[in-house]
Amino acid sequence: MESVGEVEAAADELATEAGLDEEQRFHIGMAVREAAINAVLHGNEYDPARQIEVSLENTGADLVFTIADQGSGFDPDHLPDPLAAENLLRGTGRGIFLIRSLMDEVHFRQLHPGTELTLIKHLGPKDEKS
Amino acid sequence: MALVLTSREVDGVTVLELSGRITLGEGSVQLRDAIRDLIAKGQRSILLDLGEVTYIDSSGLGELVSAYTTARNQGASLKLLKLTKKVHDLLQLTKLYTVFDIYDDEASAIASFK
């Protein structure tokens, strides 16, 4: 799990360099952390032989984070809704929801094997949520 | 910073002050163990003071929910005190704000258990 902390710290550094405020940095750090945890825990199933691959980039218009695992993949469109009354008291199942809520864009790509998440935060004066 | 837990008794209520991070591997297990210990000792009124919680992730949110349901299933009551803005916003986002009894000041929180 050490790698999760390293990824979170790197994301925060990139966001800080981009001049984002504390709340935006918190959102980015949390989303990237959740994605890295999912990759290690649910994707790679804690298998030390499997790696996660992370890239971070400031394109000038966006901060772009990609996190890829080597797991068996999952269908992001068929996850239980953590806001539904029957799921509200569940102890798990909020990670992807938080990632989607805290970032401007989230894209999933199946790698066979593995899943790649791309998290995007738009830079600029307006929060142009898409 | 890892999670630091400090407990004290006020009018029959255990006030558990949490300070630091409640995240996977950093505080979730400590919180779970503390709640189980309190309930095993027969404590039925538990107030979690989150005023010094600097960070919480989805695992930490899940642990708060588990603490709530564990307490409820054992006939105990667990409420929250002093949310930081970060924790408050996350509880709203995840609708968990509707699950918990939440207080800003300790005296009102303690009185609510009576």
gemmi code that builds the backbone of each chain (N, CA, C; Angstrom):
import gemmi

chains = {
    "A": [
        ("MET", (0.815, -1.208, 0.000), (0.000, 0.000, 0.000), (0.857, 1.270, 0.000)),
        ("GLU", (2.173, 1.103, 0.178), (3.040, 2.288, 0.170), (2.915, 3.054, -1.139)),
        ("SER", (2.733, 2.302, -2.218), (2.656, 2.946, -3.533), (1.464, 3.893, -3.607)),
        ("VAL", (0.393, 3.575, -2.868), (-0.792, 4.438, -2.881), (-0.454, 5.819, -2.330)),
        ("GLY", (0.288, 5.833, -1.213), (0.706, 7.099, -0.618), (1.620, 7.886, -1.549)),
        ("GLU", (2.493, 7.176, -2.247), (3.411, 7.845, -3.177), (2.639, 8.477, -4.337)),
        ("VAL", (1.662, 7.757, -4.857), (0.853, 8.271, -5.970), (0.056, 9.494, -5.524)),
        ("GLU", (-0.530, 9.404, -4.316), (-1.303, 10.522, -3.763), (-0.406, 11.753, -3.598)),
        ("ALA", (0.805, 11.553, -3.084), (1.733, 12.669, -2.870), (2.152, 13.295, -4.206)),
        ("ALA", (2.382, 12.452, -5.203), (2.780, 12.961, -6.526), (1.643, 13.768, -7.159)),
        ("ALA", (0.413, 13.286, -6.974), (-0.750, 14.005, -7.517), (-0.892, 15.363, -6.840)),
        ("ASP", (-0.675, 15.385, -5.524), (-0.777, 16.645, -4.784), (0.308, 17.623, -5.227)),
        ("GLU", (1.488, 17.098, -5.491), (2.587, 17.957, -5.944), (2.240, 18.585, -7.298)),
        ("LEU", (1.698, 17.778, -8.207), (1.332, 18.297, -9.530), (0.239, 19.364, -9.407)),
        ("ALA", (-0.738, 19.095, -8.528), (-1.844, 20.042, -8.339), (-1.343, 21.339, -7.693)),
        ("THR", (-0.406, 21.206, -6.769), (0.162, 22.387, -6.115), (0.918, 23.234, -7.135)),
        ("GLU", (1.734, 22.570, -7.963), (2.503, 23.283, -8.997), (1.578, 23.993, -9.986)),
        ("ALA", (0.379, 23.415, -10.179), (-0.587, 24.017, -11.110), (-1.328, 25.188, -10.473)),
        ("GLY", (-1.069, 25.432, -9.185), (-1.665, 26.585, -8.512), (-3.079, 26.356, -8.017)),
        ("LEU", (-3.488, 25.101, -7.872), (-4.860, 24.828, -7.410), (-4.982, 25.078, -5.906)),
        ("ASP", (-6.198, 25.435, -5.481), (-6.388, 25.736, -4.060), (-6.509, 24.436, -3.253)),
        ("GLU", (-6.587, 24.605, -1.929), (-6.531, 23.442, -1.047), (-7.684, 22.473, -1.298)),
        ("GLU", (-8.880, 23.019, -1.539), (-10.033, 22.142, -1.749), (-9.877, 21.326, -3.040)),
        ("GLN", (-9.418, 21.993, -4.102), (-9.218, 21.269, -5.368), (-8.134, 20.198, -5.213)),
        ("ARG", (-7.086, 20.561, -4.475), (-6.004, 19.593, -4.249), (-6.516, 18.405, -3.442)),
        ("PHE", (-7.360, 18.672, -2.466), (-7.940, 17.594, -1.664), (-8.778, 16.666, -2.552)),
        ("HIS", (-9.577, 17.257, -3.422), (-10.407, 16.444, -4.323), (-9.554, 15.567, -5.231)),
        ("ILE", (-8.512, 16.183, -5.800), (-7.638, 15.430, -6.706), (-6.897, 14.328, -5.948)),
        ("GLY", (-6.321, 14.696, -4.796), (-5.578, 13.708, -4.014), (-6.449, 12.537, -3.627)),
        ("MET", (-7.686, 12.836, -3.227), (-8.588, 11.766, -2.817), (-8.984, 10.881, -3.995)),
        ("ALA", (-9.319, 11.502, -5.138), (-9.733, 10.719, -6.313), (-8.588, 9.819, -6.783)),
        ("VAL", (-7.396, 10.378, -6.842), (-6.247, 9.590, -7.305), (-5.937, 8.481, -6.301)),
        ("ARG", (-6.031, 8.808, -5.010), (-5.802, 7.794, -3.976), (-6.807, 6.647, -4.101)),
        ("GLU", (-8.095, 7.004, -4.287), (-9.128, 5.963, -4.413), (-8.866, 5.081, -5.639)),
        ("ALA", (-8.429, 5.706, -6.732), (-8.151, 4.943, -7.957), (-6.964, 4.003, -7.729)),
        ("ALA", (-5.940, 4.491, -7.026), (-4.769, 3.649, -6.766), (-5.124, 2.497, -5.824)),
        ("ILE", (-5.946, 2.785, -4.813), (-6.374, 1.719, -3.891), (-7.170, 0.662, -4.644)),
        ("ASN", (-8.090, 1.111, -5.494), (-8.872, 0.154, -6.288), (-7.962, -0.719, -7.141)),
        ("ALA", (-6.929, -0.092, -7.726), (-6.025, -0.829, -8.603), (-5.260, -1.908, -7.822)),
        ("VAL", (-4.786, -1.550, -6.633), (-4.002, -2.496, -5.828), (-4.897, -3.570, -5.218)),
        ("LEU", (-6.031, -3.134, -4.678), (-6.891, -4.023, -3.891), (-7.812, -4.876, -4.763)),
        ("HIS", (-8.589, -4.194, -5.595), (-9.606, -4.909, -6.368), (-9.065, -5.362, -7.724)),
        ("GLY", (-8.225, -4.532, -8.339), (-7.649, -4.913, -9.636), (-6.607, -6.009, -9.463)),
        ("ASN", (-5.518, -5.678, -8.830), (-4.404, -6.629, -8.676), (-4.597, -7.598, -7.515)),
        ("GLU", (-5.643, -7.414, -6.747), (-5.978, -8.309, -5.625), (-4.769, -8.554, -4.714)),
        ("TYR", (-4.030, -7.489, -4.451), (-2.869, -7.542, -3.542), (-1.766, -8.480, -4.026)),
        ("ASP", (-1.822, -8.916, -5.276), (-0.806, -9.834, -5.798), (0.480, -9.048, -6.069)),
        ("PRO", (1.566, -9.339, -5.318), (2.799, -8.566, -5.493), (3.430, -8.748, -6.865)),
        ("ALA", (3.022, -9.793, -7.588), (3.572, -10.016, -8.929), (2.932, -9.064, -9.942)),
        ("ARG", (1.794, -8.485, -9.562), (1.117, -7.549, -10.459), (1.482, -6.112, -10.102)),
        ("GLN", (1.576, -5.297, -11.110), (2.000, -3.913, -10.911), (0.851, -2.941, -11.211)),
        ("ILE", (0.950, -1.750, -10.639), (0.078, -0.684, -11.135), (0.971, 0.316, -11.877)),
        ("GLU", (0.412, 0.886, -12.919), (1.152, 1.851, -13.726), (0.441, 3.196, -13.626)),
        ("VAL", (1.200, 4.219, -13.306), (0.600, 5.533, -13.057), (1.309, 6.583, -13.900)),
        ("SER", (0.549, 7.489, -14.492), (1.176, 8.643, -15.143), (0.412, 9.899, -14.739)),
        ("LEU", (1.142, 10.989, -14.626), (0.562, 12.273, -14.232), (1.059, 13.319, -15.206)),
        ("GLU", (0.150, 14.165, -15.687), (0.578, 15.163, -16.668), (-0.231, 16.452, -16.528)),
        ("ASN", (0.467, 17.554, -16.622), (-0.193, 18.859, -16.743), (-0.104, 19.262, -18.201)),
        ("THR", (-1.242, 19.224, -18.912), (-1.228, 19.542, -20.348), (-1.316, 21.050, -20.586)),
        ("GLY", (-1.493, 21.791, -19.526), (-1.718, 23.229, -19.667), (-3.202, 23.551, -19.536)),
        ("ALA", (-4.037, 22.697, -20.120), (-5.491, 22.865, -20.009), (-6.082, 21.973, -18.926)),
        ("ASP", (-5.414, 20.854, -18.688), (-5.941, 19.854, -17.743), (-4.812, 19.230, -16.925)),
        ("LEU", (-5.188, 18.709, -15.762), (-4.326, 17.742, -15.082), (-4.891, 16.368, -15.424)),
        ("VAL", (-4.032, 15.485, -15.934), (-4.481, 14.169, -16.381), (-3.715, 13.090, -15.616)),
        ("PHE", (-4.471, 12.203, -14.985), (-3.875, 11.123, -14.200), (-4.376, 9.798, -14.783)),
        ("THR", (-3.479, 8.892, -15.084), (-3.928, 7.551, -15.493), (-3.371, 6.538, -14.511)),
        ("ILE", (-4.224, 5.611, -14.117), (-3.844, 4.554, -13.170), (-4.320, 3.240, -13.782)),
        ("ALA", (-3.386, 2.340, -14.027), (-3.742, 1.065, -14.658), (-3.324, -0.094, -13.768)),
        ("ASP", (-4.193, -1.118, -13.713), (-3.837, -2.329, -12.966), (-3.741, -3.495, -13.936)),
        ("GLN", (-3.435, -4.674, -13.395), (-3.294, -5.867, -14.228), (-4.304, -6.929, -13.801)),
        ("GLY", (-5.445, -6.486, -13.342), (-6.468, -7.396, -12.837), (-7.402, -7.890, -13.934)),
        ("SER", (-8.513, -8.476, -13.501), (-9.424, -9.095, -14.457), (-10.459, -8.116, -15.011)),
        ("GLY", (-10.408, -6.875, -14.549), (-11.314, -5.868, -15.102), (-12.679, -5.871, -14.452)),
        ("PHE", (-13.453, -4.819, -14.695), (-14.805, -4.734, -14.154), (-15.624, -3.805, -15.038)),
        ("ASP", (-16.938, -3.872, -14.871), (-17.826, -3.037, -15.669), (-18.246, -1.820, -14.839)),
        ("PRO", (-17.681, -0.646, -15.140), (-17.983, 0.535, -14.311), (-19.426, 1.014, -14.426)),
        ("ASP", (-20.136, 0.533, -15.447), (-21.521, 0.976, -15.636), (-22.525, 0.131, -14.853)),
        ("HIS", (-22.045, -0.906, -14.201), (-22.966, -1.771, -13.460), (-22.523, -1.941, -12.006)),
        ("LEU", (-22.109, -0.840, -11.420), (-21.754, -0.871, -10.000), (-22.973, -0.475, -9.178)),
        ("PRO", (-23.133, -1.054, -7.987), (-24.262, -0.644, -7.134), (-24.173, 0.850, -6.811)),
        ("ASP", (-25.324, 1.507, -6.792), (-25.377, 2.943, -6.484), (-25.229, 3.135, -4.968)),
        ("PRO", (-24.121, 3.741, -4.518), (-23.925, 3.872, -3.066), (-24.898, 4.843, -2.410)),
        ("LEU", (-25.629, 5.635, -3.218), (-26.602, 6.573, -2.657), (-27.988, 5.948, -2.509)),
        ("ALA", (-28.179, 4.765, -3.084), (-29.482, 4.099, -2.973), (-29.722, 3.697, -1.524)),
        ("ALA", (-30.978, 3.775, -1.110), (-31.307, 3.517, 0.301), (-30.788, 2.165, 0.768)),
        ("GLU", (-30.876, 1.168, -0.118), (-30.462, -0.184, 0.303), (-28.944, -0.329, 0.422)),
        ("ASN", (-28.194, 0.654, -0.131), (-26.729, 0.567, -0.070), (-26.093, 1.576, 0.885)),
        ("LEU", (-26.912, 2.466, 1.418), (-26.386, 3.585, 2.200), (-25.593, 3.119, 3.426)),
        ("LEU", (-25.999, 2.001, 4.014), (-25.333, 1.531, 5.230), (-24.269, 0.467, 4.944)),
        ("ARG", (-23.910, 0.332, 3.673), (-22.826, -0.610, 3.342), (-21.478, 0.020, 3.707)),
        ("GLY", (-20.554, -0.811, 4.126), (-19.247, -0.312, 4.524), (-18.310, -0.053, 3.367)),
        ("THR", (-18.663, -0.548, 2.181), (-17.783, -0.393, 1.014), (-18.601, 0.075, -0.197)),
        ("GLY", (-17.922, 0.319, -1.313), (-18.617, 0.606, -2.572), (-18.736, 2.077, -2.903)),
        ("ARG", (-17.930, 2.943, -2.242), (-18.037, 4.382, -2.506), (-16.862, 4.932, -3.325)),
        ("GLY", (-15.847, 4.105, -3.580), (-14.627, 4.603, -4.220), (-14.847, 5.200, -5.599)),
        ("ILE", (-15.445, 4.433, -6.494), (-15.646, 4.922, -7.871), (-16.603, 6.113, -7.879)),
        ("PHE", (-17.621, 6.061, -7.014), (-18.554, 7.189, -6.903), (-17.805, 8.459, -6.521)),
        ("LEU", (-16.904, 8.359, -5.534), (-16.147, 9.538, -5.108), (-15.245, 10.034, -6.234)),
        ("ILE", (-14.597, 9.122, -6.932), (-13.723, 9.519, -8.050), (-14.535, 10.307, -9.081)),
        ("ARG", (-15.685, 9.769, -9.429), (-16.525, 10.445, -10.437), (-17.029, 11.797, -9.936)),
        ("SER", (-17.302, 11.881, -8.651), (-17.848, 13.123, -8.091), (-16.791, 14.214, -7.962)),
        ("LEU", (-15.556, 13.821, -7.704), (-14.523, 14.797, -7.377), (-13.719, 15.269, -8.586)),
        ("MET", (-13.784, 14.521, -9.686), (-13.033, 14.917, -10.881), (-13.990, 15.450, -11.951)),
        ("ASP", (-13.440, 16.161, -12.942), (-14.272, 16.715, -14.009), (-14.618, 15.654, -15.060)),
        ("GLU", (-13.671, 14.774, -15.347), (-13.918, 13.682, -16.299), (-13.255, 12.415, -15.763)),
        ("VAL", (-13.918, 11.273, -15.981), (-13.335, 9.980, -15.625), (-13.619, 9.015, -16.774)),
        ("HIS", (-12.583, 8.378, -17.265), (-12.739, 7.421, -18.368), (-12.157, 6.068, -17.962)),
        ("PHE", (-12.840, 5.012, -18.397), (-12.395, 3.653, -18.101), (-12.006, 2.971, -19.409)),
        ("ARG", (-10.948, 2.205, -19.382), (-10.554, 1.457, -20.572), (-10.115, 0.061, -20.118)),
        ("GLN", (-10.690, -0.948, -20.759), (-10.302, -2.328, -20.429), (-9.044, -2.681, -21.213)),
        ("LEU", (-8.065, -3.261, -20.506), (-6.758, -3.515, -21.125), (-6.539, -4.985, -21.479)),
        ("HIS", (-7.317, -5.869, -20.921), (-7.200, -7.322, -21.226), (-5.786, -7.832, -21.075)),
        ("PRO", (-5.236, -8.043, -19.920), (-5.956, -7.883, -18.667), (-5.732, -6.489, -18.091)),
        ("GLY", (-6.615, -6.132, -17.182), (-6.442, -4.889, -16.455), (-7.446, -3.826, -16.826)),
        ("THR", (-7.432, -2.778, -16.027), (-8.303, -1.636, -16.248), (-7.467, -0.369, -16.120)),
        ("GLU", (-7.708, 0.565, -17.013), (-7.025, 1.858, -16.921), (-8.062, 2.937, -16.654)),
        ("LEU", (-7.813, 3.690, -15.603), (-8.668, 4.842, -15.304), (-7.928, 6.109, -15.682)),
        ("THR", (-8.620, 6.995, -16.375), (-8.057, 8.312, -16.661), (-8.907, 9.344, -15.934)),
        ("LEU", (-8.254, 10.095, -15.048), (-8.938, 11.118, -14.257), (-8.475, 12.484, -14.751)),
        ("ILE", (-9.422, 13.370, -15.024), (-9.073, 14.685, -15.570), (-9.679, 15.791, -14.719)),
        ("LYS", (-8.837, 16.748, -14.373), (-9.308, 17.979, -13.716), (-8.970, 19.136, -14.651)),
        ("HIS", (-9.996, 19.858, -15.071), (-9.775, 21.005, -15.955), (-9.117, 22.138, -15.184)),
        ("LEU", (-8.168, 22.786, -15.805), (-7.552, 23.966, -15.219), (-8.251, 25.203, -15.760)),
        ("GLY", (-8.028, 26.307, -15.136), (-8.654, 27.532, -15.631), (-9.588, 28.118, -14.615)),
        ("PRO", (-10.098, 29.313, -14.904), (-10.889, 30.046, -13.921), (-12.237, 29.420, -13.626)),
        ("LYS", (-12.813, 28.694, -14.595), (-14.144, 28.129, -14.376), (-14.039, 26.633, -14.190)),
        ("ASP", (-14.932, 26.112, -13.340), (-15.030, 24.682, -13.150), (-15.999, 24.148, -14.191)),
        ("GLU", (-15.453, 23.757, -15.351), (-16.305, 23.337, -16.470), (-16.570, 21.857, -16.368)),
        ("LYS", (-17.454, 21.507, -15.450), (-17.741, 20.100, -15.219), (-18.488, 19.518, -16.412)),
        ("SER", (-18.035, 18.359, -16.866), (-18.704, 17.738, -18.016), (-19.386, 16.452, -17.605)),
    ],
    "B": [
        ("MET", (-0.248, 11.724, 9.227), (-0.326, 11.438, 10.656), (-1.321, 10.316, 10.899)),
        ("ALA", (-0.896, 9.329, 11.660), (-1.788, 8.215, 11.970), (-2.907, 8.693, 12.892)),
        ("LEU", (-3.909, 7.845, 13.028), (-5.054, 8.218, 13.857), (-4.718, 8.059, 15.345)),
        ("VAL", (-5.047, 9.080, 16.125), (-4.883, 9.017, 17.586), (-6.284, 9.063, 18.199)),
        ("LEU", (-6.570, 8.125, 19.091), (-7.887, 8.071, 19.727), (-7.746, 8.329, 21.219)),
        ("THR", (-8.576, 9.213, 21.731), (-8.584, 9.516, 23.157), (-10.024, 9.454, 23.632)),
        ("SER", (-10.257, 8.711, 24.720), (-11.656, 8.620, 25.181), (-11.805, 9.198, 26.582)),
        ("ARG", (-12.967, 9.765, 26.835), (-13.299, 10.274, 28.174), (-14.805, 10.113, 28.367)),
        ("GLU", (-15.218, 10.168, 29.624), (-16.630, 9.979, 29.960), (-17.259, 11.300, 30.367)),
        ("VAL", (-18.422, 11.593, 29.824), (-19.167, 12.792, 30.212), (-20.632, 12.389, 30.402)),
        ("ASP", (-21.102, 12.421, 31.630), (-22.511, 12.093, 31.940), (-22.949, 10.757, 31.320)),
        ("GLY", (-22.091, 9.752, 31.445), (-22.455, 8.428, 30.948), (-22.229, 8.228, 29.461)),
        ("VAL", (-21.739, 9.257, 28.795), (-21.455, 9.157, 27.364), (-19.938, 9.034, 27.169)),
        ("THR", (-19.522, 8.090, 26.346), (-18.101, 8.004, 26.010), (-17.835, 8.920, 24.823)),
        ("VAL", (-16.998, 9.918, 25.070), (-16.596, 10.814, 23.982), (-15.262, 10.301, 23.463)),
        ("LEU", (-15.273, 9.860, 22.205), (-14.053, 9.338, 21.591), (-13.524, 10.398, 20.625)),
        ("GLU", (-12.407, 11.000, 21.024), (-11.828, 12.054, 20.191), (-10.854, 11.433, 19.196)),
        ("LEU", (-11.071, 11.728, 17.931), (-10.213, 11.183, 16.878), (-9.374, 12.311, 16.304)),
        ("SER", (-8.087, 12.040, 16.135), (-7.199, 13.050, 15.590), (-6.287, 12.410, 14.553)),
        ("GLY", (-6.273, 12.985, 13.328), (-5.423, 12.439, 12.276), (-6.220, 11.925, 11.093)),
        ("ARG", (-5.739, 10.888, 10.471), (-6.346, 10.353, 9.243), (-7.123, 9.067, 9.522)),
        ("ILE", (-8.312, 8.964, 8.922), (-9.055, 7.696, 8.967), (-9.051, 7.150, 7.546)),
        ("THR", (-8.077, 6.338, 7.256), (-7.925, 5.809, 5.899), (-7.590, 4.333, 5.955)),
        ("LEU", (-7.661, 3.702, 4.797), (-7.291, 2.304, 4.688), (-5.864, 2.140, 5.199)),
        ("GLY", (-5.701, 1.320, 6.223), (-4.365, 1.027, 6.732), (-3.824, 2.048, 7.707)),
        ("GLU", (-4.487, 3.164, 7.902), (-3.936, 4.173, 8.807), (-4.816, 4.454, 10.019)),
        ("GLY", (-6.088, 4.172, 9.936), (-6.929, 4.487, 11.082), (-8.199, 3.662, 11.141)),
        ("SER", (-8.540, 3.049, 10.011), (-9.804, 2.317, 9.939), (-9.862, 1.191, 10.966)),
        ("VAL", (-8.781, 0.423, 11.045), (-8.787, -0.731, 11.949), (-8.799, -0.267, 13.405)),
        ("GLN", (-8.043, 0.801, 13.700), (-8.021, 1.343, 15.068), (-9.417, 1.765, 15.500)),
        ("LEU", (-10.127, 2.443, 14.598), (-11.478, 2.899, 14.920), (-12.406, 1.712, 15.159)),
        ("ARG", (-12.312, 0.721, 14.270), (-13.159, -0.472, 14.391), (-12.920, -1.155, 15.744)),
        ("ASP", (-11.646, -1.338, 16.089), (-11.311, -2.013, 17.347), (-11.803, -1.214, 18.553)),
        ("ALA", (-11.660, 0.109, 18.483), (-12.079, 0.956, 19.607), (-13.583, 0.854, 19.831)),
        ("ILE", (-14.358, 0.882, 18.740), (-15.821, 0.790, 18.865), (-16.217, -0.571, 19.427)),
        ("ARG", (-15.595, -1.614, 18.920), (-15.919, -2.967, 19.409), (-15.594, -3.104, 20.890)),
        ("ASP", (-14.447, -2.524, 21.300), (-14.060, -2.596, 22.715), (-15.081, -1.891, 23.596)),
        ("LEU", (-15.492, -0.685, 23.168), (-16.449, 0.091, 23.960), (-17.762, -0.668, 24.114)),
        ("ILE", (-18.238, -1.248, 23.019), (-19.513, -1.952, 23.066), (-19.386, -3.231, 23.897)),
        ("ALA", (-18.234, -3.909, 23.753), (-18.004, -5.129, 24.547), (-17.991, -4.812, 26.036)),
        ("LYS", (-17.554, -3.601, 26.391), (-17.516, -3.197, 27.805), (-18.871, -2.701, 28.295)),
        ("GLY", (-19.855, -2.714, 27.407), (-21.198, -2.340, 27.824), (-21.540, -0.874, 27.608)),
        ("GLN", (-20.656, -0.132, 26.972), (-20.951, 1.276, 26.720), (-22.050, 1.393, 25.659)),
        ("ARG", (-23.057, 2.162, 25.946), (-24.199, 2.235, 25.035), (-24.380, 3.616, 24.408)),
        ("SER", (-23.608, 4.593, 24.863), (-23.711, 5.951, 24.316), (-22.317, 6.399, 23.889)),
        ("ILE", (-22.125, 6.536, 22.586), (-20.792, 6.837, 22.054), (-20.875, 8.075, 21.166)),
        ("LEU", (-20.001, 9.033, 21.453), (-19.946, 10.260, 20.673), (-18.565, 10.359, 20.029)),
        ("LEU", (-18.537, 10.341, 18.710), (-17.252, 10.437, 18.000), (-16.966, 11.903, 17.687)),
        ("ASP", (-15.914, 12.439, 18.290), (-15.506, 13.821, 18.027), (-14.517, 13.805, 16.863)),
        ("LEU", (-14.966, 14.327, 15.708), (-14.138, 14.279, 14.494), (-13.464, 15.621, 14.206)),
        ("GLY", (-13.448, 16.506, 15.212), (-12.947, 17.863, 14.997), (-11.497, 17.952, 14.556)),
        ("GLU", (-10.712, 16.929, 14.894), (-9.292, 16.953, 14.529), (-8.960, 15.920, 13.455)),
        ("VAL", (-9.978, 15.451, 12.758), (-9.723, 14.509, 11.659), (-9.315, 15.304, 10.418)),
        ("THR", (-8.107, 15.075, 9.973), (-7.555, 15.873, 8.872), (-7.885, 15.291, 7.510)),
        ("TYR", (-8.205, 14.004, 7.472), (-8.410, 13.354, 6.167), (-9.210, 12.082, 6.389)),
        ("ILE", (-10.102, 11.792, 5.464), (-10.851, 10.529, 5.522), (-11.044, 10.056, 4.089)),
        ("ASP", (-10.881, 8.768, 3.847), (-11.104, 8.247, 2.487), (-12.342, 7.349, 2.487)),
        ("SER", (-12.593, 6.664, 1.377), (-13.821, 5.864, 1.286), (-13.809, 4.742, 2.324)),
        ("SER", (-12.619, 4.236, 2.625), (-12.513, 3.201, 3.650), (-12.878, 3.771, 5.020)),
        ("GLY", (-12.424, 4.991, 5.294), (-12.755, 5.653, 6.553), (-14.239, 5.947, 6.659)),
        ("LEU", (-14.838, 6.390, 5.555), (-16.288, 6.620, 5.547), (-17.024, 5.306, 5.836)),
        ("GLY", (-16.541, 4.237, 5.195), (-17.136, 2.922, 5.411), (-17.015, 2.495, 6.869)),
        ("GLU", (-15.907, 2.849, 7.488), (-15.689, 2.477, 8.886), (-16.635, 3.239, 9.804)),
        ("LEU", (-16.901, 4.508, 9.478), (-17.884, 5.276, 10.262), (-19.256, 4.613, 10.170)),
        ("VAL", (-19.623, 4.196, 8.951), (-20.916, 3.534, 8.761), (-20.953, 2.224, 9.542)),
        ("SER", (-19.864, 1.460, 9.463), (-19.811, 0.178, 10.179), (-19.900, 0.397, 11.685)),
        ("ALA", (-19.242, 1.461, 12.169), (-19.312, 1.779, 13.602), (-20.760, 2.059, 13.993)),
        ("TYR", (-21.441, 2.820, 13.142), (-22.842, 3.174, 13.398), (-23.727, 1.921, 13.440)),
        ("THR", (-23.549, 1.046, 12.438), (-24.417, -0.141, 12.374), (-24.065, -1.144, 13.477)),
        ("THR", (-22.763, -1.256, 13.790), (-22.351, -2.146, 14.884), (-22.999, -1.687, 16.181)),
        ("ALA", (-22.920, -0.384, 16.444), (-23.511, 0.154, 17.666), (-25.019, -0.095, 17.681)),
        ("ARG", (-25.679, 0.234, 16.596), (-27.138, 0.090, 16.524), (-27.566, -1.360, 16.734)),
        ("ASN", (-26.826, -2.291, 16.096), (-27.179, -3.710, 16.202), (-26.990, -4.257, 17.616)),
        ("GLN", (-26.161, -3.552, 18.400), (-25.920, -3.990, 19.787), (-26.745, -3.171, 20.779)),
        ("GLY", (-27.682, -2.409, 20.277), (-28.534, -1.616, 21.150), (-27.864, -0.360, 21.665)),
        ("ALA", (-26.753, 0.023, 21.061), (-26.039, 1.232, 21.468), (-26.361, 2.361, 20.488)),
        ("SER", (-25.924, 3.554, 20.851), (-26.178, 4.718, 20.014), (-24.855, 5.423, 19.725)),
        ("LEU", (-24.595, 5.729, 18.463), (-23.345, 6.392, 18.085), (-23.675, 7.655, 17.300)),
        ("LYS", (-23.134, 8.781, 17.764), (-23.393, 10.063, 17.103), (-22.069, 10.749, 16.795)),
        ("LEU", (-22.132, 11.772, 15.935), (-20.913, 12.468, 15.507), (-20.902, 13.903, 16.020)),
        ("LEU", (-19.691, 14.378, 16.311), (-19.504, 15.727, 16.833), (-18.414, 16.432, 16.036)),
        ("LYS", (-18.639, 17.714, 15.742), (-17.633, 18.609, 15.152), (-17.003, 18.069, 13.863)),
        ("LEU", (-17.727, 18.167, 12.787), (-17.168, 17.750, 11.502), (-16.292, 18.862, 10.929)),
        ("THR", (-15.146, 18.502, 10.393), (-14.370, 19.474, 9.622), (-15.083, 19.666, 8.281)),
        ("LYS", (-14.719, 20.713, 7.552), (-15.378, 20.969, 6.266), (-15.197, 19.789, 5.307)),
        ("LYS", (-13.990, 19.228, 5.302), (-13.734, 18.101, 4.395), (-14.656, 16.929, 4.705)),
        ("VAL", (-14.742, 16.583, 5.984), (-15.580, 15.437, 6.368), (-17.056, 15.766, 6.132)),
        ("HIS", (-17.447, 16.988, 6.475), (-18.830, 17.425, 6.263), (-19.206, 17.296, 4.782)),
        ("ASP", (-18.347, 17.809, 3.905), (-18.637, 17.772, 2.464), (-18.740, 16.330, 1.955)),
        ("LEU", (-17.870, 15.466, 2.451), (-17.901, 14.071, 1.990), (-19.146, 13.349, 2.499)),
        ("LEU", (-19.566, 13.668, 3.718), (-20.788, 13.043, 4.245), (-22.008, 13.516, 3.460)),
        ("GLN", (-21.975, 14.768, 3.024), (-23.091, 15.271, 2.204), (-23.092, 14.608, 0.833)),
        ("LEU", (-21.910, 14.551, 0.226), (-21.772, 13.967, -1.111), (-22.276, 12.524, -1.143)),
        ("THR", (-21.965, 11.786, -0.078), (-22.307, 10.364, -0.038), (-23.656, 10.100, 0.634)),
        ("LYS", (-24.370, 11.178, 0.981), (-25.674, 11.096, 1.652), (-25.593, 10.508, 3.049)),
        ("LEU", (-24.391, 10.324, 3.576), (-24.272, 9.766, 4.925), (-24.674, 10.791, 5.976)),
        ("TYR", (-24.749, 12.052, 5.549), (-25.229, 13.104, 6.432), (-26.639, 12.784, 6.939)),
        ("THR", (-27.391, 12.045, 6.128), (-28.773, 11.703, 6.502), (-28.823, 10.518, 7.463)),
        ("VAL", (-27.714, 9.801, 7.579), (-27.685, 8.601, 8.416), (-27.383, 8.952, 9.873)),
        ("PHE", (-26.387, 9.841, 10.044), (-25.878, 10.121, 11.387), (-26.607, 11.278, 12.071)),
        ("ASP", (-26.648, 11.209, 13.411), (-26.986, 12.382, 14.219), (-25.696, 13.163, 14.391)),
        ("ILE", (-25.693, 14.439, 13.967), (-24.457, 15.220, 13.947), (-24.653, 16.504, 14.749)),
        ("TYR", (-23.659, 16.813, 15.587), (-23.746, 17.999, 16.449), (-22.488, 18.854, 16.316)),
        ("ASP", (-22.681, 20.170, 16.528), (-21.542, 21.097, 16.484), (-20.962, 21.338, 17.869)),
        ("ASP", (-21.814, 21.233, 18.896), (-21.260, 21.481, 20.233), (-21.535, 20.286, 21.154)),
        ("GLU", (-20.571, 20.074, 22.025), (-20.570, 18.856, 22.837), (-21.745, 18.793, 23.802)),
        ("ALA", (-22.074, 19.933, 24.422), (-23.149, 19.919, 25.421), (-24.469, 19.445, 24.796)),
        ("SER", (-24.779, 19.946, 23.615), (-26.019, 19.521, 22.937), (-25.951, 18.039, 22.589)),
        ("ALA", (-24.785, 17.610, 22.158), (-24.625, 16.200, 21.783), (-24.828, 15.303, 22.995)),
        ("ILE", (-24.195, 15.666, 24.123), (-24.333, 14.860, 25.347), (-25.798, 14.818, 25.788)),
        ("ALA", (-26.451, 15.985, 25.746), (-27.859, 16.058, 26.179), (-28.767, 15.199, 25.308)),
        ("SER", (-28.394, 15.028, 24.037), (-29.253, 14.290, 23.102), (-29.340, 12.803, 23.432)),
        ("PHE", (-28.394, 12.290, 24.217), (-28.413, 10.869, 24.561), (-29.418, 10.561, 25.676)),
        ("LYS", (-29.919, 11.612, 26.369), (-30.788, 11.380, 27.531), (-32.226, 11.162, 27.119)),
    ],
}
model = gemmi.Model(1)
for chain_id, residues in chains.items():
    chain = gemmi.Chain(chain_id)
    for i, (resn, *xyz) in enumerate(residues, 1):
        res = gemmi.Residue()
        res.name, res.seqid = resn, gemmi.SeqId(i, " ")
        for name, pos in zip(("N", "CA", "C"), xyz):
            atom = gemmi.Atom()
            atom.name, atom.element = name, gemmi.Element(name[0])
            atom.pos, atom.b_iso = gemmi.Position(*pos), 0.0
            res.add_atom(atom)
        chain.add_residue(res)
    model.add_chain(chain)
structure = gemmi.Structure()
structure.add_model(model)
structure.setup_entities()
